[in-house]
Amino acid sequence: MSSPFPELDNFIEKYNSTLHVAQSKAIYVRGIEIQQEQIRVIDNLLQDIKFHKDIAIRECNNIKSNLILCLELCASAVRNELLFLISLKEDKPDLAWQLLIRAQNEIALAIRNHPFNGDYLNGYSHRLFLYEKTLFPEMYFASRGCVVSRSKCSICNDFIEDCEHIVGYAYMGEICCQIIQEIKSIEEISLVKNPADKSCRVILFNENGKAFDIFTHREIMEK
């Protein structure tokens, strides 16, 4: 099968080679300095990706722009995986959690928005999921129920109910987001196991009148 964008063939070959090496370093026992070097390599790759995406946007090529966006999301996910592993080794579990969730979200977006077939990313998505299940405790998360009175679309800036864009989908290399401008009321805050946002988590527990970090079980001293 011929490439739909032959002008990208050399770039994609370099991209695949770079991420292949980076993923071989995204293993816990690799040296921190080696993982940091791979982060710098991916930063340079992300600059190249932006260059090619800008060209695709100027060409008004929606499929090409969204394909490059998916490459960008995958590269960023590997970068965040490397940072996640470094943070664990530096005893920064809170930061590690945020980086892992960011990587999971990026891969989920890439799978959803791939203009051809993103199923090949399911294996990597499962790898990121296994980090969560094997390295972190079972947790509860906060889920809010609220009435949003005004919000707009990040793509067209129209009111979200008046535009045709769908939140979470890509348009010309950009993910559509709902920008909340006004909340009328907050109806409830619930504790759930499967939240929309894994960043909103319970961070401590109480025992014998003392507070302890949910990850490290270290006592949290009041300042």
Secondary structure, 3 states (H helix, E strand, C coil): CCCCCHHHHHHHHHHHHHHHHHHHHCCCCCCHHHHHHHHHHHHHHHHHHHHHHHHHHHCCCHHHHHHHHHHHHHHHHHHHHHHHHHHHHCCCHHHHHHHHHHHHHHHHHHHHHCCCCHHHHHHHHHHHHHHHHHHCCCCCEEEEEEEEEEEEECCCCCECCCCCCCCCCEECCEECCEEEEEEEEEEEEEEECCCCCCCCECCEEEECCEEEECCCCCECCCC
